[in-house]
Amino acid sequence: MFDRRIVEDYFIRKAEEIKNEKLIERDIKIDLIKGKAISVVGPRRAGKTSLLKLVSKQNEEYFFIDFEHVAFLRIEPEEIFKLISIYSEIFSKEPKILFLDEIQNLKNWESVVRSLLDSGYLPIISGSSSKLLSGEIATQLRGRSLTYYVFPFSFREFLKLKDMEIKKHLTLEQEGKIKGLLRNYILSTSYPEILITGNYKLLSEYYNSIFYRDFVERFKLKSFEVAKFIFNFFLQNFSREISINKIVNFLKSQGLRFGKNTVYEYVEKLPETLNVFLVEKLERSVYRSWPKKAYICDLGLVNITKTFDEEFGRRVENIVFLELMRKKNISPLLEIYYLKINNKEIDFVVKEGLRIRELIQVTYASSKDEIKEDAKSLSKAFELFKKDKPELIIITWDYEDVLREDYKEIKCIPLWKWLLDLEEK
């Protein structure tokens, strides 16, 4: 149920807002394909709504619904078609592209999207829930959807915001400036609104919104205290291998005693907020369980929970993970794992389809001597997948070379070049 007058006012205001709003281009190209719903997913405050507005403006289609707006809080699924009718009356044209923001708040949204597709509309939906991820949405839309990931600003987008021109050939001064900006990017935050406004106090607001709204309230978690400990535990242990037993022991050390099943349930819910990601270990067994490695959507959240002077290397690894996730927009079949071999860890195993494409080590290294062990680990890991001939990569801070280890070629690429895709092909 909705109030027609409020809805009419919303549509008029929203259309004017989108027409006049100055929107920042993102490095995400959304292809509109007839008969396919577009799913835009990502964590809260990553810029999903701005991206939808940008696509709306580019296509001059302003049927835009934010399901967190008061006008649509009590709407029933079947009333979507009434809203389309109201919009058509106001603007004297029927919309073809429908922008549906935070759609997970609409009851039976999957059926609604399917019905809109069947009626010839092109729905572009967004949300802050992993239920919109391609693997899960495909079961509801029977392969009729395309998924795009939106994260806070990439380093390339960060440099554009700083008016830093990205060129393949740079002077030493320009390279030094880029490295300085990269260090700032790694130690700070990449949330668009904070970088644009310079208001870093918003981080606390984001932290609270993610914890309360996206985690505790959305999943109706009964133990606030345990939820808080688990949430902070993952923020503090990003880029580390984590087990359920480790979390249970951590809770016990804090004087909290809860059954492993409760802890497991809470931990399984956390990645659905898209603020924490769990990466599985690549194993021959079909059944994969814990331990897993944890990564987070924005390193600024760590600053809310603790000091981090000794964690720069882990921050670099987290940045690499997020960039690999962005690559899924271009290569949808891309999967990310990690690997253990002879008690040595390979940070990232990049799989595409049935093929292992890349084996990647990440290190805060600046010289050849510092990467000897990483090179040996990659060489040994290569033997497991040699039929795929994966590329061997060590992402360093500023050491660049091509090494030979047991007749295998290993590319050493500075982080800034890898992030900006400036390495030699």
NUMIKOL-696305 format. One line per field, with one value per residue (C-alpha): residue number from 1; residue in one letter; x, y, z. Coordinates in steps of 0.02 Angstrom, whole numbers. Layout:
NUMIKOL-696305
k: [NUM / ...]
r: [a / ...]
xx: [X / ...]
yy: [Y / ...]
zz: [Z / ...]
END
This chain:
NUMIKOL-696305
k: [1 / 2 / 3 / 4 / 5 / 6 / 7 / 8 / 9 / 10 / 11 / 12 / 13 / 14 / 15 / 16 / 17 / 18 / 19 / 20 / 21 / 22 / 23 / 24 / 25 / 26 / 27 / 28 / 29 / 30 / 31 / 32 / 33 / 34 / 35 / 36 / 37 / 38 / 39 / 40 / 41 / 42 / 43 / 44 / 45 / 46 / 47 / 48 / 49 / 50 / 51 / 52 / 53 / 54 / 55 / 56 / 57 / 58 / 59 / 60 / 61 / 62 / 63 / 64 / 65 / 66 / 67 / 68 / 69 / 70 / 71 / 72 / 73 / 74 / 75 / 76 / 77 / 78 / 79 / 80 / 81 / 82 / 83 / 84 / 85 / 86 / 87 / 88 / 89 / 90 / 91 / 92 / 93 / 94 / 95 / 96 / 97 / 98 / 99 / 100 / 101 / 102 / 103 / 104 / 105 / 106 / 107 / 108 / 109 / 110 / 111 / 112 / 113 / 114 / 115 / 116 / 117 / 118 / 119 / 120 / 121 / 122 / 123 / 124 / 125 / 126 / 127 / 128 / 129 / 130 / 131 / 132 / 133 / 134 / 135 / 136 / 137 / 138 / 139 / 140 / 141 / 142 / 143 / 144 / 145 / 146 / 147 / 148 / 149 / 150 / 151 / 152 / 153 / 154 / 155 / 156 / 157 / 158 / 159 / 160 / 161 / 162 / 163 / 164 / 165 / 166 / 167 / 168 / 169 / 170 / 171 / 172 / 173 / 174 / 175 / 176 / 177 / 178 / 179 / 180 / 181 / 182 / 183 / 184 / 185 / 186 / 187 / 188 / 189 / 190 / 191 / 192 / 193 / 194 / 195 / 196 / 197 / 198 / 199 / 200 / 201 / 202 / 203 / 204 / 205 / 206 / 207 / 208 / 209 / 210 / 211 / 212 / 213 / 214 / 215 / 216 / 217 / 218 / 219 / 220 / 221 / 222 / 223 / 224 / 225 / 226 / 227 / 228 / 229 / 230 / 231 / 232 / 233 / 234 / 235 / 236 / 237 / 238 / 239 / 240 / 241 / 242 / 243 / 244 / 245 / 246 / 247 / 248 / 249 / 250 / 251 / 252 / 253 / 254 / 255 / 256 / 257 / 258 / 259 / 260 / 261 / 262 / 263 / 264 / 265 / 266 / 267 / 268 / 269 / 270 / 271 / 272 / 273 / 274 / 275 / 276 / 277 / 278 / 279 / 280 / 281 / 282 / 283 / 284 / 285 / 286 / 287 / 288 / 289 / 290 / 291 / 292 / 293 / 294 / 295 / 296 / 297 / 298 / 299 / 300 / 301 / 302 / 303 / 304 / 305 / 306 / 307 / 308 / 309 / 310 / 311 / 312 / 313 / 314 / 315 / 316 / 317 / 318 / 319 / 320 / 321 / 322 / 323 / 324 / 325 / 326 / 327 / 328 / 329 / 330 / 331 / 332 / 333 / 334 / 335 / 336 / 337 / 338 / 339 / 340 / 341 / 342 / 343 / 344 / 345 / 346 / 347 / 348 / 349 / 350 / 351 / 352 / 353 / 354 / 355 / 356 / 357 / 358 / 359 / 360 / 361 / 362 / 363 / 364 / 365 / 366 / 367 / 368 / 369 / 370 / 371 / 372 / 373 / 374 / 375 / 376 / 377 / 378 / 379 / 380 / 381 / 382 / 383 / 384 / 385 / 386 / 387 / 388 / 389 / 390 / 391 / 392 / 393 / 394 / 395 / 396 / 397 / 398 / 399 / 400 / 401 / 402 / 403 / 404 / 405 / 406 / 407 / 408 / 409 / 410 / 411 / 412 / 413 / 414 / 415 / 416 / 417 / 418 / 419 / 420 / 421 / 422 / 423 / 424 / 425]
r: [m / f / d / r / r / i / v / e / d / y / f / i / r / k / a / e / e / i / k / n / e / k / l / i / e / r / d / i / k / i / d / l / i / k / g / k / a / i / s / v / v / g / p / r / r / a / g / k / t / s / l / l / k / l / v / s / k / q / n / e / e / y / f / f / i / d / f / e / h / v / a / f / l / r / i / e / p / e / e / i / f / k / l / i / s / i / y / s / e / i / f / s / k / e / p / k / i / l / f / l / d / e / i / q / n / l / k / n / w / e / s / v / v / r / s / l / l / d / s / g / y / l / p / i / i / s / g / s / s / s / k / l / l / s / g / e / i / a / t / q / l / r / g / r / s / l / t / y / y / v / f / p / f / s / f / r / e / f / l / k / l / k / d / m / e / i / k / k / h / l / t / l / e / q / e / g / k / i / k / g / l / l / r / n / y / i / l / s / t / s / y / p / e / i / l / i / t / g / n / y / k / l / l / s / e / y / y / n / s / i / f / y / r / d / f / v / e / r / f / k / l / k / s / f / e / v / a / k / f / i / f / n / f / f / l / q / n / f / s / r / e / i / s / i / n / k / i / v / n / f / l / k / s / q / g / l / r / f / g / k / n / t / v / y / e / y / v / e / k / l / p / e / t / l / n / v / f / l / v / e / k / l / e / r / s / v / y / r / s / w / p / k / k / a / y / i / c / d / l / g / l / v / n / i / t / k / t / f / d / e / e / f / g / r / r / v / e / n / i / v / f / l / e / l / m / r / k / k / n / i / s / p / l / l / e / i / y / y / l / k / i / n / n / k / e / i / d / f / v / v / k / e / g / l / r / i / r / e / l / i / q / v / t / y / a / s / s / k / d / e / i / k / e / d / a / k / s / l / s / k / a / f / e / l / f / k / k / d / k / p / e / l / i / i / i / t / w / d / y / e / d / v / l / r / e / d / y / k / e / i / k / c / i / p / l / w / k / w / l / l / d / l / e / e / k]
xx: [0 / 63 / 6 / -16 / 18 / 183 / 233 / 191 / 295 / 438 / 442 / 443 / 578 / 685 / 683 / 738 / 871 / 949 / 943 / 1034 / 1150 / 1336 / 1388 / 1563 / 1601 / 1650 / 1762 / 1613 / 1530 / 1355 / 1292 / 1103 / 1040 / 859 / 781 / 915 / 895 / 1049 / 1099 / 1215 / 1280 / 1401 / 1420 / 1330 / 1398 / 1503 / 1417 / 1283 / 1146 / 1258 / 1300 / 1115 / 1080 / 1220 / 1150 / 977 / 1040 / 1135 / 978 / 855 / 749 / 698 / 589 / 695 / 632 / 731 / 651 / 724 / 621 / 467 / 354 / 386 / 408 / 237 / 222 / 160 / 248 / 101 / 91 / 249 / 140 / 29 / 185 / 233 / 60 / 73 / 244 / 174 / 32 / 151 / 279 / 164 / 276 / 298 / 471 / 569 / 714 / 667 / 795 / 754 / 873 / 895 / 770 / 803 / 683 / 538 / 447 / 461 / 573 / 635 / 459 / 435 / 593 / 543 / 369 / 444 / 556 / 408 / 316 / 456 / 539 / 725 / 748 / 912 / 914 / 1037 / 1061 / 1177 / 1140 / 1230 / 1059 / 1079 / 1242 / 1241 / 1251 / 1094 / 992 / 1015 / 908 / 765 / 785 / 838 / 993 / 906 / 1020 / 1193 / 1284 / 1402 / 1503 / 1522 / 1651 / 1718 / 1838 / 1976 / 2149 / 2123 / 1962 / 2051 / 2187 / 2056 / 1975 / 2145 / 2164 / 2315 / 2335 / 2367 / 2500 / 2600 / 2765 / 2796 / 2937 / 3020 / 2929 / 2760 / 2796 / 2844 / 2684 / 2580 / 2667 / 2632 / 2449 / 2443 / 2508 / 2374 / 2242 / 2296 / 2302 / 2141 / 1974 / 1904 / 1720 / 1666 / 1568 / 1709 / 1841 / 1732 / 1678 / 1833 / 1720 / 1810 / 1691 / 1569 / 1670 / 1593 / 1420 / 1456 / 1523 / 1365 / 1249 / 1336 / 1337 / 1161 / 1060 / 1150 / 1199 / 1102 / 933 / 928 / 961 / 871 / 1023 / 977 / 1147 / 1205 / 1366 / 1421 / 1376 / 1484 / 1633 / 1619 / 1600 / 1754 / 1851 / 1837 / 1881 / 2036 / 2088 / 2072 / 2193 / 2212 / 2159 / 2016 / 1931 / 1772 / 1872 / 1983 / 1829 / 1754 / 1918 / 1926 / 1750 / 1797 / 1950 / 1832 / 1723 / 1585 / 1530 / 1419 / 1396 / 1492 / 1328 / 1278 / 1448 / 1443 / 1269 / 1324 / 1485 / 1390 / 1273 / 1410 / 1468 / 1288 / 1312 / 1449 / 1565 / 1662 / 1717 / 1772 / 1891 / 1902 / 2059 / 2078 / 2073 / 2046 / 1899 / 1728 / 1679 / 1763 / 1745 / 1845 / 1973 / 1945 / 2030 / 1939 / 1944 / 1844 / 1763 / 1854 / 2008 / 1943 / 1830 / 1986 / 2031 / 1872 / 1920 / 2108 / 2280 / 2363 / 2544 / 2609 / 2478 / 2529 / 2571 / 2400 / 2320 / 2411 / 2345 / 2167 / 2184 / 2238 / 2089 / 1965 / 2045 / 2028 / 1843 / 1822 / 1892 / 1738 / 1641 / 1743 / 1770 / 1611 / 1681 / 1828 / 1845 / 1968 / 2047 / 2203 / 2317 / 2425 / 2575 / 2708 / 2646 / 2676 / 2529 / 2492 / 2391 / 2279 / 2237 / 2137 / 2028 / 1924 / 1806 / 1903 / 2074 / 2192 / 2240 / 2356 / 2452 / 2484 / 2593 / 2578 / 2721 / 2776 / 2948 / 3069 / 3213 / 3251 / 3317 / 3150 / 3051 / 3157 / 3037 / 2886 / 2967 / 3003 / 2824 / 2753 / 2869 / 2811 / 2628 / 2649 / 2686 / 2509 / 2430 / 2563 / 2438 / 2349 / 2513 / 2457 / 2546 / 2657 / 2650 / 2728 / 2650 / 2781 / 2789 / 2913 / 3023 / 3003 / 3085 / 3057 / 3134 / 3177 / 3143 / 3166 / 3144 / 2981 / 2950 / 2890 / 2835 / 2873 / 2756 / 2746 / 2576 / 2539 / 2574 / 2467 / 2321 / 2330 / 2358 / 2520 / 2632 / 2719 / 2613]
yy: [0 / 174 / 356 / 413 / 597 / 556 / 442 / 575 / 703 / 577 / 540 / 725 / 770 / 619 / 654 / 834 / 779 / 656 / 779 / 914 / 810 / 810 / 628 / 556 / 428 / 257 / 131 / 15 / -5 / -78 / -159 / -153 / -311 / -340 / -481 / -473 / -397 / -301 / -334 / -205 / -267 / -202 / -144 / 4 / 175 / 103 / 212 / 95 / 227 / 355 / 227 / 192 / 378 / 397 / 259 / 335 / 505 / 434 / 345 / 483 / 359 / 421 / 283 / 271 / 192 / 189 / 54 / 133 / 291 / 314 / 320 / 135 / 57 / -27 / -67 / -237 / -329 / -318 / -129 / -103 / -99 / 35 / 139 / 121 / 181 / 334 / 377 / 362 / 482 / 612 / 610 / 558 / 413 / 235 / 196 / 54 / 47 / 31 / 76 / -14 / 32 / -73 / -196 / -325 / -223 / -271 / -430 / -566 / -453 / -599 / -632 / -447 / -437 / -592 / -520 / -355 / -449 / -549 / -384 / -315 / -198 / -189 / -188 / -128 / -179 / -140 / -192 / -218 / -403 / -554 / -623 / -519 / -606 / -697 / -873 / -848 / -735 / -854 / -985 / -860 / -779 / -936 / -859 / -698 / -582 / -502 / -452 / -305 / -275 / -100 / -68 / 94 / 188 / 90 / 166 / 220 / 311 / 384 / 458 / 533 / 616 / 689 / 752 / 640 / 594 / 409 / 382 / 231 / 327 / 435 / 544 / 495 / 640 / 581 / 402 / 461 / 561 / 409 / 301 / 434 / 440 / 249 / 246 / 371 / 267 / 109 / 189 / 288 / 247 / 230 / 270 / 393 / 514 / 531 / 561 / 687 / 786 / 760 / 720 / 573 / 577 / 485 / 325 / 304 / 327 / 197 / 75 / 91 / 77 / -80 / -162 / -118 / -111 / -233 / -362 / -359 / -293 / -377 / -550 / -520 / -576 / -607 / -585 / -408 / -438 / -591 / -505 / -355 / -465 / -563 / -406 / -324 / -487 / -495 / -311 / -337 / -500 / -455 / -542 / -684 / -865 / -888 / -1040 / -1056 / -1129 / -975 / -864 / -970 / -964 / -776 / -757 / -865 / -758 / -610 / -699 / -745 / -925 / -972 / -1134 / -1162 / -1174 / -997 / -929 / -1021 / -951 / -771 / -791 / -863 / -711 / -580 / -600 / -572 / -389 / -381 / -295 / -452 / -582 / -759 / -843 / -1033 / -1136 / -1225 / -1412 / -1569 / -1616 / -1563 / -1522 / -1364 / -1295 / -1193 / -1118 / -974 / -808 / -646 / -482 / -322 / -197 / -42 / -25 / 134 / 25 / -47 / 126 / 127 / -29 / -22 / 46 / -31 / 29 / -149 / -205 / -118 / -281 / -354 / -194 / -213 / -392 / -332 / -200 / -335 / -443 / -301 / -266 / -450 / -440 / -289 / -393 / -506 / -366 / -406 / -593 / -660 / -838 / -780 / -863 / -822 / -947 / -965 / -1115 / -1202 / -1303 / -1371 / -1250 / -1105 / -998 / -939 / -781 / -793 / -930 / -852 / -976 / -941 / -1079 / -1243 / -1162 / -1093 / -928 / -845 / -883 / -723 / -682 / -512 / -437 / -268 / -296 / -180 / -295 / -463 / -536 / -507 / -611 / -769 / -874 / -809 / -859 / -1035 / -1055 / -1002 / -1120 / -1268 / -1218 / -1209 / -1396 / -1431 / -1338 / -1348 / -1414 / -1244 / -1147 / -1013 / -846 / -825 / -652 / -571 / -402 / -298 / -121 / -56 / -201 / -243 / -385 / -549 / -694 / -871 / -1004 / -1186 / -1131 / -1043 / -859 / -754 / -574 / -453 / -304 / -149 / -132 / 38 / -29 / -183 / -81 / 38 / -104 / -24 / -178 / -237 / -366]
zz: [0 / -41 / -39 / -219 / -183 / -97 / -241 / -373 / -277 / -263 / -450 / -498 / -372 / -413 / -600 / -571 / -448 / -570 / -716 / -617 / -509 / -549 / -548 / -551 / -686 / -620 / -706 / -729 / -898 / -887 / -1046 / -1063 / -1147 / -1192 / -1091 / -955 / -782 / -723 / -544 / -462 / -296 / -168 / 12 / 85 / 32 / -110 / -241 / -311 / -308 / -395 / -529 / -558 / -570 / -696 / -806 / -785 / -840 / -989 / -1051 / -1005 / -909 / -737 / -666 / -509 / -347 / -185 / -79 / 78 / 45 / 155 / 1 / -33 / 138 / 136 / -48 / -102 / -245 / -366 / -344 / -448 / -604 / -525 / -496 / -679 / -726 / -612 / -685 / -862 / -818 / -745 / -887 / -1030 / -1078 / -1021 / -951 / -1029 / -905 / -722 / -587 / -425 / -284 / -124 / -194 / -58 / 49 / -66 / -23 / -158 / -261 / -366 / -432 / -465 / -571 / -668 / -701 / -761 / -882 / -946 / -975 / -1084 / -959 / -924 / -735 / -661 / -479 / -342 / -163 / -15 / 4 / -65 / -113 / -270 / -316 / -481 / -408 / -304 / -416 / -563 / -477 / -468 / -638 / -732 / -809 / -858 / -762 / -770 / -611 / -585 / -427 / -356 / -221 / -149 / -263 / -348 / -348 / -528 / -479 / -326 / -438 / -555 / -404 / -361 / -542 / -566 / -749 / -777 / -910 / -962 / -958 / -805 / -741 / -577 / -495 / -559 / -506 / -332 / -318 / -368 / -236 / -106 / -154 / -152 / 27 / 76 / -14 / 79 / 251 / 237 / 156 / -20 / 16 / -121 / -12 / 115 / -18 / -110 / 45 / 151 / 299 / 381 / 529 / 416 / 444 / 617 / 543 / 409 / 539 / 643 / 493 / 431 / 601 / 658 / 497 / 383 / 512 / 677 / 618 / 448 / 519 / 685 / 785 / 966 / 1048 / 1018 / 1116 / 1017 / 853 / 901 / 945 / 782 / 678 / 754 / 750 / 560 / 540 / 645 / 561 / 378 / 259 / 384 / 387 / 510 / 585 / 685 / 830 / 829 / 844 / 983 / 1080 / 1053 / 1126 / 1275 / 1307 / 1320 / 1448 / 1324 / 1305 / 1160 / 1067 / 907 / 809 / 862 / 814 / 649 / 610 / 644 / 545 / 395 / 395 / 399 / 216 / 159 / 205 / 71 / 194 / 237 / 109 / 145 / 24 / 23 / 15 / -152 / -120 / -222 / -110 / -173 / 6 / 67 / 241 / 365 / 381 / 261 / 230 / 270 / 175 / 201 / 82 / 145 / 254 / 333 / 442 / 525 / 588 / 692 / 789 / 822 / 778 / 628 / 609 / 592 / 466 / 305 / 217 / 257 / 195 / 29 / 14 / 49 / -87 / -211 / -165 / -197 / -366 / -412 / -365 / -480 / -622 / -608 / -697 / -852 / -822 / -738 / -725 / -621 / -450 / -310 / -191 / -86 / -73 / 57 / -5 / 113 / 248 / 129 / 75 / -101 / -72 / -226 / -348 / -490 / -580 / -736 / -787 / -772 / -791 / -658 / -738 / -611 / -452 / -356 / -206 / -122 / -24 / 42 / -34 / -121 / -168 / -247 / -84 / 1 / -123 / -136 / -31 / -126 / -291 / -228 / -166 / -333 / -425 / -319 / -338 / -527 / -531 / -466 / -612 / -748 / -876 / -862 / -875 / -751 / -748 / -594 / -517 / -365 / -324 / -234 / -166 / -295 / -355 / -540 / -635 / -724 / -627 / -674 / -543 / -596 / -778 / -737 / -773 / -626 / -652 / -511 / -528 / -417 / -337 / -415 / -590 / -561 / -494 / -642 / -766 / -826 / -818 / -975 / -1069]
END
